[in-house]
């Protein structure tokens, strides 16, 4: 790889790290060309960008990146072949990897790690955790639902038979005051 080619790859990876808040590291070792192409196609269909990278280049970029982002936890995962799956949906790659494995009846691609909003997940056992992880939108929806629940209960009480009793009490108080 020439210096110019390396510079292009470096800039491309830097741009993707700035664009995406979530990325997964997979191990495509021992996958056939057909399996790799199928994985790429499935990634494309789900809006996931897959890029096989040289470990030295990826590590250089991650080490040069802002230290507050917390990439250090992933450094040891860059051994052997590495494919980076960039995504805007934090659990889509976890589901994709699991479904791909089931479809082909294989343990490939291997899962090395993931970076999700400044948290790192390393090791094959973390794939199940990532699949269950709720998105920010799901959490906000749950909080809004919990906050609306007491207000809904008060409104339904006022509209039901209890509401008629309260309206009767208010009317009786008004008549006394007049």
C-alpha positions as CSV (number, residue, x, y, z in Angstrom):
1,X,0.0,0.0,0.0
2,X,1.4,3.4,-1.0
3,X,1.6,6.3,1.3
4,X,-1.2,8.0,-0.7
5,X,-3.4,5.0,-0.5
6,X,-2.8,4.8,3.3
7,X,-3.6,8.5,3.7
8,X,-6.9,8.0,1.9
9,X,-7.8,5.0,4.1
10,X,-6.9,7.0,7.2
11,X,-9.1,9.9,6.3
12,X,-12.0,7.6,5.4
13,X,-11.8,5.8,8.7
14,X,-11.5,9.1,10.6
15,X,-14.6,10.4,8.9
16,X,-16.6,7.3,9.7
17,X,-15.6,7.5,13.4
18,X,-16.9,11.0,13.5
19,X,-20.1,10.1,11.6
20,X,-21.0,7.0,13.5
21,X,-21.5,6.7,17.3
22,X,-21.6,2.9,17.1
23,X,-19.3,0.4,15.5
24,X,-18.6,-3.3,15.9
25,X,-15.4,-5.3,15.3
26,X,-15.9,-8.7,13.7
27,X,-13.5,-11.5,12.7
28,X,-14.0,-12.7,9.1
29,X,-11.2,-15.2,9.3
30,X,-12.0,-18.5,7.6
31,X,-15.0,-17.1,5.8
32,X,-15.2,-18.0,2.1
33,X,-15.4,-15.2,-0.5
34,X,-19.1,-16.1,-1.0
35,X,-19.9,-15.8,2.7
36,X,-18.0,-12.5,3.0
37,X,-20.0,-11.1,0.0
38,X,-23.3,-12.4,1.5
39,X,-22.4,-10.6,4.8
40,X,-21.6,-7.4,2.9
41,X,-24.9,-7.6,1.1
42,X,-26.8,-8.1,4.3
43,X,-25.0,-5.2,5.9
44,X,-25.8,-3.0,3.0
45,X,-29.5,-4.0,3.2
46,X,-29.6,-3.0,6.9
47,X,-27.7,0.3,6.5
48,X,-24.5,-1.0,8.1
49,X,-21.2,-0.1,6.5
50,X,-18.7,-3.0,6.6
51,X,-15.0,-2.3,6.0
52,X,-12.1,-4.8,6.4
53,X,-9.2,-2.8,7.8
54,X,-5.5,-3.3,8.6
55,X,-5.1,-3.5,12.4
56,X,-2.2,-1.1,12.5
57,X,-4.1,1.6,10.6
58,X,-7.3,1.2,12.7
59,X,-5.3,1.3,15.9
60,X,-3.4,4.4,14.8
61,X,-6.6,6.2,14.1
62,X,-8.2,5.1,17.4
63,X,-5.1,6.1,19.4
64,X,-5.0,9.5,17.7
65,X,-8.7,10.1,18.3
66,X,-10.0,12.2,21.3
67,X,-9.1,10.3,24.5
68,X,-12.4,11.1,26.0
69,X,-14.2,8.8,23.6
70,X,-12.8,5.7,25.4
71,X,-11.5,3.5,22.6
72,X,-8.8,2.1,24.7
73,X,-10.9,-0.9,25.7
74,X,-10.9,-2.1,22.1
75,X,-7.2,-2.0,21.4
76,X,-6.6,-5.6,22.3
77,X,-9.3,-6.8,20.0
78,X,-7.2,-5.8,16.9
79,X,-5.6,-9.2,16.3
80,X,-6.0,-11.3,13.2
81,X,-8.4,-10.1,10.5
82,X,-10.7,-7.3,11.5
83,X,-13.9,-6.0,9.9
84,X,-15.5,-2.8,11.3
85,X,-19.3,-2.6,11.0
86,X,-20.3,1.1,11.3
87,X,-24.0,1.7,12.2
88,X,-26.5,4.3,13.4
89,X,-28.6,1.5,15.1
90,X,-26.7,0.2,18.1
91,X,-28.0,-3.3,18.1
92,X,-28.5,-4.0,14.4
93,X,-25.0,-5.5,13.9
94,X,-25.5,-7.8,16.9
95,X,-28.7,-9.1,15.4
96,X,-27.2,-9.3,11.9
97,X,-24.2,-11.4,13.2
98,X,-26.4,-13.8,15.1
99,X,-28.9,-14.2,12.2
100,X,-26.0,-14.7,9.7
101,X,-24.5,-17.4,11.9
102,X,-27.9,-19.2,12.2
103,X,-28.5,-19.0,8.5
104,X,-25.2,-20.5,7.6
105,X,-24.8,-22.8,10.6
106,X,-21.4,-21.5,11.4
107,X,-19.7,-19.5,14.2
108,X,-18.4,-16.9,11.7
109,X,-18.0,-14.0,11.6
110,X,-16.5,-13.9,15.1
111,X,-17.4,-11.1,17.4
112,X,-14.4,-9.1,18.8
113,X,-15.9,-6.1,20.3
114,X,-18.1,-3.0,20.0
115,X,-18.1,0.7,20.8
116,X,-21.5,2.1,21.9
117,X,-21.8,5.7,23.0
118,X,-18.4,5.7,24.9
119,X,-18.8,2.2,26.3
120,X,-16.8,-0.7,25.0
121,X,-17.9,-4.3,24.9
122,X,-15.2,-6.9,24.3
123,X,-15.6,-10.7,23.9
124,X,-18.0,-13.1,22.3
125,X,-20.2,-13.2,25.4
126,X,-21.0,-9.5,25.0
127,X,-22.9,-10.2,21.7
128,X,-26.0,-11.3,23.6
129,X,-25.8,-8.3,25.9
130,X,-25.6,-5.9,22.9
131,X,-28.7,-7.6,21.2
132,X,-30.8,-6.8,24.3
133,X,-29.5,-3.2,24.7
134,X,-32.3,-0.7,24.3
135,X,-31.8,2.3,22.0
136,X,-32.0,5.9,23.3
137,X,-35.3,6.3,21.6
138,X,-36.7,3.2,23.3
139,X,-35.6,4.4,26.7
140,X,-37.0,7.9,26.1
141,X,-40.3,6.3,25.1
142,X,-40.4,4.2,28.3
143,X,-39.7,7.3,30.4
144,X,-42.4,9.3,28.7
145,X,-44.9,6.4,29.2
146,X,-44.0,6.3,32.9
147,X,-44.4,10.0,33.3
148,X,-47.8,10.0,31.5
149,X,-49.2,7.2,33.5
150,X,-50.1,9.1,36.7
151,X,-51.6,11.9,34.7
152,X,-53.7,9.4,32.7
153,X,-54.9,7.9,36.0
154,X,-56.1,11.3,37.4
155,X,-57.8,12.2,34.1
156,X,-59.6,8.8,33.9
157,X,-60.7,9.1,37.5
158,X,-62.1,12.6,36.9
159,X,-64.0,11.4,33.8
160,X,-65.4,8.3,35.5
161,X,-67.8,7.9,38.5
162,X,-65.3,9.6,40.8
163,X,-65.3,12.6,38.5
164,X,-69.1,12.8,38.8
165,X,-68.8,12.8,42.6
166,X,-66.2,15.5,42.5
167,X,-68.3,17.6,40.1
168,X,-71.2,17.2,42.5
169,X,-69.1,18.3,45.5
170,X,-67.9,21.4,43.5
171,X,-71.5,22.2,42.6
172,X,-72.6,21.9,46.2
173,X,-69.8,24.1,47.4
174,X,-70.7,26.7,44.8
175,X,-74.3,26.7,45.9
176,X,-73.3,27.2,49.6
177,X,-71.1,30.1,48.7
178,X,-73.9,31.8,46.7
